[in-house]
Amino acid sequence: MAGNINLTAAEEKLAVLIWREAPLTSPDLVGIADREMDWKKSTTYTVLKKLCDKGVFQNENANVSVLLTQDELISRQSRYFVEDTFGGSLPKFITSFFGGKKLSEEQAAELRRLIEENLPAGRQGEGGGGNG
């Protein structure tokens, strides 16, 4: 798995703005960052460069484009967290996450649906689900 991408608070603010507005030119980005966050041009370009260096965006010929969507970044960060903290064990993560609390019927149904959707082809519907 590729390394984790951690964003500073400033990087996250600019990233959210770019994801909302992209594609856009870097001068347009400077204007929006000035209006919405009161950032100077130099601050915007410095933070944009850091985001580009991290592989989240690209700024080529004054055009800013998305290399990693917000969902892709969150997914990558989540996978890295489970891998790093729980040795890649999703069951260990879920056990820790719920910490002894009971699932609601809605949560259980959603988890069943997600598991079913992510089983290898041909395995859907094998899980049973009866009470035995």
WOLINMO-V529362 format. One record per backbone hydrogen bond with DSSP energy under -1.0 kcal/mol. NH is the residue of the N-H (numbers start at 1). CO is the residue of the C=O. If there is no record, write none. Layout:
# WOLINMO-V529362
NH/CO
NH/CO
This chain:
# WOLINMO-V529362
12/8
13/9
14/10
15/11
16/12
17/13
18/14
19/15
20/16
21/17
22/18
24/64
26/62
29/25
30/26
31/27
32/28
33/29
34/30
35/31
36/32
37/33
38/34
39/33
44/40
45/41
46/42
47/43
48/44
49/45
50/46
51/47
52/48
53/49
54/50
55/52
56/51
58/65
60/63
63/60
64/24
65/58
67/56
68/56
73/69
74/70
75/71
76/72
77/73
78/74
79/75
80/76
81/77
82/78
83/79
84/80
85/81
86/82
88/82
89/86
93/89
94/90
95/91
96/92
97/93
98/94
99/95
101/98
108/104
109/105
110/106
111/107
112/108
113/109
114/110
115/111
116/112
117/113
118/114
119/116
123/120
126/123
